[in-house]
Amino acid sequence: MEAQSKSKDQEKLDDAEETEAVELVLFQVSECYVYLIPPRKTTASYRADEWNVNKWAWEGTLKVISKGEECIIRLEDKATGELYARAFLRSGEPHPVEPVVDSSRYFVLRVEENISGRLRHAFIGIGFRERTEAYDFQAALHDHMKYLNKKKTAEEMEKQYQHTSSVDYSLKEGETIVLQLKNVSTEILHLFEQSMSNLSLEEKGNGKEPVVSLKPPPPPAATVTPAATIQKAVLSFPLSSSPVENPKTEAQESSKEESKESHTQENQCAEEDVPDDDFGDFQTAG
């Protein structure tokens, strides 16, 4: 029994060592000055011009260390690393750092010390040489507070999720899932059967393909000869339409017509004498 109790205690110690938070240095500066400030008599804010900033009480290294939910501000000796003072930033407690109203490089730090089992605190002044160092010091403290707020929100959401009832979609013993998947080929066959059922009986019986009828080509154009064109031009020549005609003009016109007729007869005879082969190119062109 004693051996079992010892093994359990050893396991608890091992678990405690594993769950121990890791220290993370958020900010470090090698030149930090400590001032002994007088106690505040009124509710007014601290002012750095009330201190003798050229006469500091201590000079050393300042570190901002994050360890779990705690943030520790340590003042250590440059050479030996001996602890001079420390302050704690915890959730739900007053902030240990208060800036002065007349400078951005000086702050009032609330330090804690355990003396013979009793926790005591005091207020000291701290200062930095550069404004950028003072800004980084405040930013490190702000990042730790933001981390604590996010952690608190995550824990609240986890508790709310655990209390809310959740639906169990897991399969019980003996339960199965049946999936009905449609085949594409069967769907196409079904559509084809529906289209065939909509056809009439005559269309089903006549399995022949429809015959496509085409119109016959138009006849070729008639060939035109020069003699025919001359005859058309002669026939289409306009006659005089004057109401009163002199006998002289009528005689002149009749003589002209006779000369034209004789001329056309001579042309017809000349055309008949010419062989048809001379118009082969013209006919093919026409």
Long-range contacts (C-beta under 8 A, 24 or more apart in sequence): 21-67, 21-68, 21-69, 21-70, 22-67, 23-65, 23-66, 23-67, 24-65, 24-66, 24-67, 25-63, 25-64, 25-65, 25-66, 26-64, 26-65, 26-66, 26-71, 26-140, 26-143, 26-144, 27-62, 27-63, 27-64, 27-136, 27-137, 27-139, 27-140, 28-61, 28-62, 28-63, 28-64, 29-61, 29-62, 29-128, 29-133, 29-136, 29-137, 30-61, 30-78, 31-59, 31-128, 31-129, 31-133, 32-59, 32-60, 32-61, 32-62, 32-75, 32-126, 32-127, 32-128, 33-58, 33-59, 33-126, 33-127, 33-128, 34-58, 34-59, 34-60, 34-75, 34-84, 34-85, 34-124, 34-125, 34-126, 35-124, 35-125, 35-126, 35-127, 36-124, 36-125, 37-108, 37-123, 37-124, 37-125, 39-123, 40-123, 45-98, 45-100, 45-101, 46-98, 46-100, 46-101, 46-108, 46-125, 47-100, 47-101, 47-102, 48-100, 48-102, 48-103, 48-105, 48-106, 48-125, 48-127, 49-102, 51-106, 51-125, 53-106, 53-127, 56-127, 58-84, 60-84, 62-126, 62-137, 64-137, 64-140, 64-141, 64-144, 66-144, 66-147, 69-148, 69-151, 71-141, 71-144, 73-97, 73-109, 75-111, 75-126, 85-109, 85-111, 85-113, 85-124, 86-111, 86-112, 87-111, 87-112, 88-112, 89-141, 89-144, 89-145, 91-145, 91-148, 91-152, 95-141, 97-138, 97-141, 99-138, 104-131, 104-134, 104-135, 105-129, 105-130, 105-131, 105-133, 105-134, 106-134, 107-134, 107-137, 221-286, 223-283, 223-286, 224-286, 225-279, 226-271, 226-279, 227-267, 227-268, 227-271, 230-264, 230-267, 231-264, 234-260, 234-264
